[in-house]
Amino acid sequence: MVRFGICTSVANAPAVKQAGWDYVEENAQSLFKGMEPDQKYEGREKVAASVLPVSAANSLVPASIKITGSTVSMDALQAYMNNVLRRAGQAGCRKLVFGSGGARHVPDGWDKSKATDQIVAFGKMMAPLAQAVGVTIVLEHLCRAECNIVNTLEEELAIVQRVNHPNFMALLDTYHLWIDELPMSSVLPLMPFVRHVHMADKDGRVVPGESGKSDYRPVFALLKEVGYDGALSVEALNLSSIPEQGPKALAFLKQQWAEA
């Protein structure tokens, strides 16, 4: 059975639960603090005290730790990710969203095919580490306004297939799908690899249903077609009142899912 969650701080978990949602999706940099030593890390206590599970976390790699370009340090990446993965596993956070537009942004003059190879190398290095702690990294396609690589579902699929590991899979984001007007025909080949979903209306990247212009049913129908039973997270820019917006959005999404 699919579960619905909200991208927000774990501190907001009581409001999220009260509004009827199943989980919280946190910010990996804020919660797991991969550059912070264990003796200073306090995220474990925050998760333990939460009234809802932290099932996923986004914003995986900070822009200061490059994944593409000439200044990449695989040692620095591995040291950072070792902390994040270990802490995510301990927290029961089973999905880590690899968008990280700043970290993977291809520098001017750097060959894009080399950058793609570097992202694949990152995935190949991280996937076994993720598997060891029960975590799956999900690659996110980002719109061209936010990043200059992995903008299409074809790019995303090709990288996931090259990494070729069950703990490095794909994310489907409705906002990025719609804002770049990616064809629905490109969604179906990715579907068998999708392990996480982000949702927001196209117009304004607002909470699902609030624009009145976005129809999630075609996407949901494809998810149903492949038997998707994972998590679907709202990642919206205008979420200012969970008690007010949360119940309406959840009712809208459940209706769209039922009708798909």
TIFI-921159 format. One record per atom (N, C-alpha, C, CB): residue in one letter; x negated, y, z negated. Coordinates in pm, whole numbers, plus 50000, padded with zeros to 5 digits. Atoms other than C-alpha are relative to their C-alpha. Glycine has a CB too. Example, Ala and Ser with C-alpha at 12.3 -4.5 7.8 and 13.67 -1.06 7.14 Angstrom:
# residues 2
A499114988150000A487704955049220A499105012050000A500995000349875S500824988150006S486334989449286S500775010949927S499595004650142
# end
This chain:
# residues 260
M499164988150000M500005000050000M499125012550000M500955000049878V500794987849994V498665034350093V500165008149872V500395008550122R499984991350117R497815058849815R499745014350045R498944995449895F500124985949964F498085096549829F499275007549889F501395006250025G500784992450096G495595119949662G499775014250044G498694993249975I500284985949974I494475155949645I498525002749976I500875009249911C501374995450018C491015170749694C500005011849903C499355004150136T500014989850104T490525190149373T499084995449888T501435002849947S500845003450114S488515190849052S500694989649911S499665012549919V499465009850093V488945162048809V500695006949882V498894990749950A499344992550107A489925188948559A501485002150029A499325013449980N498604998249962N493185192048754N500774986950006N500085006850135A499345013149992A493985154948726A501354999549928A499094989449944P498685000550064P496825160148472P501105006050086P499955007249867A499004993749912A498635183748712A500274991450122A499535014050043V499855008849884V498005160149005V500874988149966V498624995350052K499195011550044K499435130848810K501455004249976K499414993949873Q498654995150028Q502425151148693Q500785002350128Q499945012849919A499364997449871A503155159949056A500264987150078A499155009350084G499675012949940G503295122749141G498954993550085G501185001550079W501065005249913W499995117049321W499244988749931W499035011250039D500645012250050D497795086349284D498565001849952D500034989750106Y501424998750032Y494235099149258Y499525014250032Y499164989650078V500694987549970V491855128649277V498804997050089V499565007349869E501245000649922E489175133749542E499145012049959E500295000050154E500884989750055E486295153249391E498975004950102E499294994749876N501164995149925N483295172549524N498784992549947N499825015749985A501115008650044A480305148949515A498855008249942A499514991650116Q501114991850051Q477785176949466Q500315005349861Q499725011650096S499624994450129S479725191949176S500094989349891S501325007150011L499755010350101L480585159149003L498804991149975L501174991550041F501065009950015F477645136049069F498605006149995F500074990250112K501244992250021K474865162349085K498754991850028K499965005449857G501105008949963G472335141749277G498615005249975G500114996950141M501324994550028M469465165549208M499755002149851M499835013250073E500104998250144E470065165148832E499554987149933E501345004749941P500445012350068P468215140548606P501084994249912P498755002649917D498975007150076D470185114848412D500275006349864D499614985649982Q499824994750135Q469585131548077Q500855012749998Q498645002849938K499184988049993K471425162848196K501374997550063K499285010850078Y498785003049924Y474225145348385Y501184997749906Y499784987650089E498815001050086E477695149148229E501254995450075E500275013349936G498845003749921G479955137448509G500674987349954G499604998550142R499445012850044R480425102748362R501115002149896R498904991049941E499014997250103E482295117048064E501265006350060E499415009249893K498854993649936K484535138248288K500904989750068K499535010450102V499235010449932V485595107948492V500674990849898V499094991750093A499445009050102A486095086348183A501225006149932A498954996749895A498904993250067A488435112448037A501185003050093A499515012849938S498974996449902S490485116348356S501224991049989S499444999450141V498755007650003V494135105648360V500294993450135V501165009049961L499885006249869L493745096148728L498624995450047L500635009850102P501295004049945P491015077248911P499455010450096P500124986550071V500684991949898V488475096749113V499624990250110V498735007849941S500165010749902S488835074149413S499045003450113S501334996550059A500864995749890A486765094949656A499345013149962A500795001550131A500674987150018A484375124249673A499465004650135A498854998949894N500464994349874N483485147549959N498805009149976N501145007850070S501174991050010S480735173250029S498794992249949S500295012049906L500965009850050L478205145350000L498585005449987L499984988150091V501414995649999V474855161350093V499935015250014V499224993250117P500094985449990P473965197950029P499205004250123P499365005849874A500684994949881A472735219350318A498505001249980A500575013550038S501434998550029S469375222750145S499214987250024S499815004549858I500675012849972I468615185950209I500374995950141I500414988949895K499665001949859K468445182750586K500014985250040K499025007650087I499895013549943I469505151350772I499524999950144I501464995049991T500484998849862T468595164051120T498935010950008T501175003150098G501024989849978G465695184351256G498614995449962G500345012349924S501415003350019S461945185751203S499574999949854S499145009750076T500394999050141T461995191450827T500644989249912T500375013649946V499335010650076V463845159750725V499004992449914V500734990450095S500785008550089S462435141450425S500894988449956S499475008149876M499215011650038M463825106550396M499814996649853M499624988050087D500245002350143D462235104050051D500935008749916D498535002749963A499124990850074A464185134649933A501454995650012A499835014450051L498645004949978L467385121250088L500284987749914L500234996750147Q499785012450075Q466935087449925Q500055002849850Q498884989950031A499994996850143A466145102349582A501335006249960A498845009549965Y498714993650027Y469255124049599Y501134989950005Y500265011450100M498905009449981M471515096649730M499974988649898M499954994250140N500065010350103N470245071049479N500795004349876N498544997049961N499274994950115N471595093049200N501505000550028N499495013849962V498584998649967V474875100449376V500684986450009V500185007650133L499405013249983L475545064349472L500144992749867L499174991750098R499935006950129R474725050549129R501105005949913R498645001049928R499004993450083R476905076248956R501404998150055R499695014949987A498695002649940A479745071749202A500464985849967A499955001950153G499645013850032G479665034249149G500424998449856G498844990950029Q499665000750142Q479705038348772Q501365006549972Q498925006849917A498744992750020A482655062348804A501204993150066A499875014050055G498915006549928G484685038249016G500435007750123G501174998249909C499724992249878C484555062749308C499544991750119C499275014149997R500335010049898R484715038949603R499765005750140R501104990150008K500234994149868K484555063349897K499235013149984K501355002550074L500764987549993L481955090349964L500095005350142L498524997949957V499744994149869V482835113550251V498755007150051V501195009949994F501194994349937F479905121850479F500415009650111F499084988850055G499814989049906G480885154550641G498705007750003G501225009349961S501314993850024S478025176150513S499505007750122S498984989549960G500324992749878G478045200450805G498685007449994G501085009650031G501254992850012G475155221050673G498804990850006G499975007949873A501125009450004A472915191050611A499754993650136A500254989249897R500175007049872R473545175150949R499995009550120R501104989850018H500014990249891H473735207451157H498684999150077H500235014349946V501195001549916V471315204151449V499335013650018V500364993750138P500684987149985P468715232151440P499825003850146P498644999549930D500234995149864D468225253851748D498704993950055D499925015650002G501175005649934G465865237251993G499754985449971G498825007749962W500185014150033W466185202751839W500904991550088W500304997349851D499245008449908D467305175352076D501154993049928D499084989650066K498835005750067K470815163551994K499924984849991K501275004050074S500115014650007S470025127352076S499084995849885S499474994350133K500865002850116K467195128451821K500775001949870K498765009150002A499194997450119A469615143351570A500964988449974A500785013250015T499115011550015T472055115051635T499244988049945T500644996350135D500845010950052D469245089951579D499715001949851D498684999250079Q500294997350141Q468475107151248Q501224997149913Q499565014549982I498775003150076I472105104351135I500174984949989I501245006450067V499945014750004V472045067451228V499004994549900V499744994150140A501035004650094A468805062951034A500445002449856A498665007150027F499474997150133F470415079750733F501054989549961F500625014249995G498985010050027G473385056250760G499434986249973G500954999250116K500625013250017K471205025350795K499274998949866K499044997150114M500715000150128M469195035350489M500974999649883M499105012249990M499084998450113M472195043850272M501014988749986M500735012850015A498935009950005A474665016350362A499714988449905A500264994650139P500265010950096P472914987750176P499985004749856P498674993350033L499994994650135L472435010149873L501435002149952L499215013349994A498594998150033A476125018849883A500664986649970A500745007250114Q499425013350020Q477064982249913Q499644994449863Q499534990450110A500475005450128A475014973949604A500785005449881A498535003049983V499244994050112V477144997249389V501505000450029V499485014249971G498585000949971G480504989949552G500615012550059G500734996549878V499544987449940V480775022549746V499934999050151V499155011949950T500044998949854T481605029150112T499835014650039T501294994150063I500204986649944I480265059850291I500845001050127I498495002950030V499164998349881V482745073250548V499575012550074V501515000849961L500444989049915L481495094850832L501215008250045L499224994650123E498914991049964E483685125250902E499665007850125E500325009649885H500134991249884H484115141751241H500395014049956H500884995050120L499744986150038L483955179551196L500275008350125L498825005949920C499714991549884C485375206251425C498775008350037C501205009449970R501184992949948R482935226351636R499725013049927R500195002850147A500214987750076A483465257351425A499214997549872A501345006449967E500655003150127E481975239251123E498664992950015E500904991649918C501245007549979C479185218351273C499824997850150C500024986249922N500265001649857N477525211251608N499644985750038N498885009250042I500225014149967I477295173251593I501074991649931I498564995449957V498915008850042V479775144651543V501315008049994V499704993549860N498774992349987N482645166251665N501134992150062N499755012350083T498975008149936T484485139551862T500094986349933T499714998450151L499825013450056L485885106051761L499104990050071L501464995650011E500925008749927E483745089952032E498605000349937E499925004050148E501294998850067E480595103551865E500024992649866E499645014949978E499875006350132E481805091951526E499964984850014E501305004449931L499935014549980L482615057051654L498644994450041L501044996550106A501295004949952A479275053551832A498994999049885A499455009250110I500945000350113I477335061951515I500364988949904I499995013649927V499575010850090V479415038651297V499604986450058V501535000649976Q500345012849938Q478865010551547Q498494997650001Q500554999450142R501465001650002R475125017151563R499494996649859R499325012850050V500395003450137V474795016651184V500394985549970V500665009749898N499585014050003N476814984351196N499914993949860N499174991850097H500015005050137H477404979650825H501375002549938H498885006949916P498654998450057P480664974050633P500125011149898P500434987149937N499954989250098N479725001150384N499645013650059N499084996949884F500124987149930F479265028250645F501085000050108F498545002250063M498845000749912M482615034050812M500465014050040M501144992349931A499524987649941A484825061950949A501115006449919A500484997450140L498904992250056L487135089250825L500745006650116L499475010849898L499184992749903L490005104251022L500565012349932L501154991050056D499554987350058D490785140950956D500995006550095D498805009449971T498974994449911T494035155051094T499675014250043T501364999649933Y500294986049964Y492895191351081Y498945000650109Y499545007949877H501074999849900H489655185151273H500484993950131H498774992549948L499435006249880L491555162851514L500815010150080L500894988149962W499094990949932W494135189351592W499355013150040W501185002949911I500554986849971I492055221151577I499104999750122I499235005349879D500825001349880D489655208351842D500754993250114D498744992049968E499135005949898E492575193252036E499414987250058E500245010150113L500515012949956L491015158852048L501164991250045L499194993049886P498905008149946P493095134652255P500364988549908P499634994650137M499565011150082M495195109452068M499484986750054M501534999749993S500535012349942S493855083452310S498644996249941S499885001450151S501305002950059S490485086752136S500114995149856S499125012450004V499815004150139V491985078251797V500034984849988V501285006049944L499765014350014L492955042151861L498714991749991L500824995250117P501215008150013P489405028351923P499315001449865P499025003850108L500634997750130L488285043551592L500744992949887L499935014749971M499135004450108M491175029451391M499504987749922M501344997050056P500465011750077P489664995351302P498895003349900P499514989350094F501124996350087F486795014151133F500395010649897F498855005150085V499574989450092V488835040350945V500244994349860V501285007050053R499845004250140R488575036550568R500465011349910R498694994449948H499564988750081H489685071050455H500615010450094H498825006149917V499294990149919V491935099350576V500075013349924V501434995150036H499794986550051H491965137050521H501165006350075H498725008750013M498804994149938M495115157250587M500145014749965M501254992449956A499584986050016A495985193750639A500665004050130A498775009549963D499374995049879D498235212050883D498995007550087D501195009349965K500914993249908K496525226051192K499995015149978K500394997050144D499914985550013D497775261751148D499625004449859D501415004950034G500454994950128G495765277050865G499394989949907G501115006349932R500515011050084R494565243450732R500724999949865R498475001449979V499204999050122V497395245250482V500494986149957V501205009550022V499445012350057V499025218750263V501004993950099V500695002949864P499105006649906P500865192850476P501465003949981P499864985249988G498594996350000G504345204350570G500255014849985G500694992949891E499754986050030E503875240750475E500045008950125E498955005249906S499944992049877S503275253950828S501264997250079S498784997450087G498825004049923G506275235250964G499694996750145G501025010849995K500395002049860K504285228751282K499184987450026K499225011950047S500845011949982S502295196851222S500784987349972S498775000749909D499295012850009D503705162251280D498964989049977D500844997350129Y500975010350036Y501725134851105Y500414986150049Y499804999749850R499485013249968R503875106451234R499214992750109R501425001150041P500805007349902P501825098551548P498724994249942P499665009050116V501215004950065V498675095351337V500354988649905V499285011449924F499585010450094F500475075451070F500404987250072F501155005049914A499595011849924A501905052251334A498794991750042A500815004250125L501225007249964L498395043551451L499374993349879L498995009450066L500515006050122L497295037651094L500794987449965L500055010049884K499165011650028K500235014451043K499704988550098K501485003850008E500245010049896E499404996551369E498824991049965E499775006750133V501175008050037V496044985351231V500074995249855V498725008150022G499825004950136G497444977650886G499245007849894G499604985849994Y500734991850095Y495755006550709Y500725000349865Y499825014450054D499404999950132D496335004050335D499105007249899D500274985749953G500944992750084G493785028650199G500565013149948G498755002750076A499664987350062A493785063950066A500175010950105A498935004049900L499774988349916L495085095950225L499945012349910L501394999150076S500244988550086S493815128550076S500385013150068S498545000449958V499724986449953V495155163750117V498765008549973V501265006149929E501144991050010E492265187450187E500415013250065E498714993950069A499414987749947A493865221650227A499365012349936A501515000149977L500624987750049L492625257250189L500915008049908L499595008650116N499064991350072N495775271650032N500634993449879N501085004650093L499445007050116L496325247449745L499705008149874L499424985649988S500214991150114S496745272749466S500814996149878S500345014250038S499155004250112S499485256949254S500434985650021S501245009249987I499665014249987I499535219149225I501404997149947I498974991449925P498635002950048P502715219049009P501085004450098P500225007049867E498994995149906E504565239149274E499904993450136E499895015050015Q500195005149863Q503055226549601Q499914984850005Q498765006050061G500265014449999G502185190949500G501214991350026G499414996149872P498845008749976P505665175149475P500595001650140P501075002949898K499444997749867K506855191249800K499154993250106K500105015150029A500895006149902A503795179849993A500074984949996A498565004649977L499935014550013L503995144649856L501294994650059L499884995949853A498725004449943A507675141549948A499965000750152A501165008649946F500124998549855F506905154450298F499174988750061F499385013650035L500885010249946L504035130050353L500624986049990L498675000349927K499375013150013K505955100150220K501134998250102K500554998249858Q498965000849900Q508835108350451Q499404997950139Q500875012749998Q500675001649871Q506485111950749Q499454985750016Q498865010350014W500535013749995W504865078650661W501144990050025W499264996449867A498865009249984A508245061350635A500565000550141A501105003449899E499434998249868E509355075550969E499054996350115E500455014250016A501005002749895A506115067251155A500194986150061A498585001349943
# end
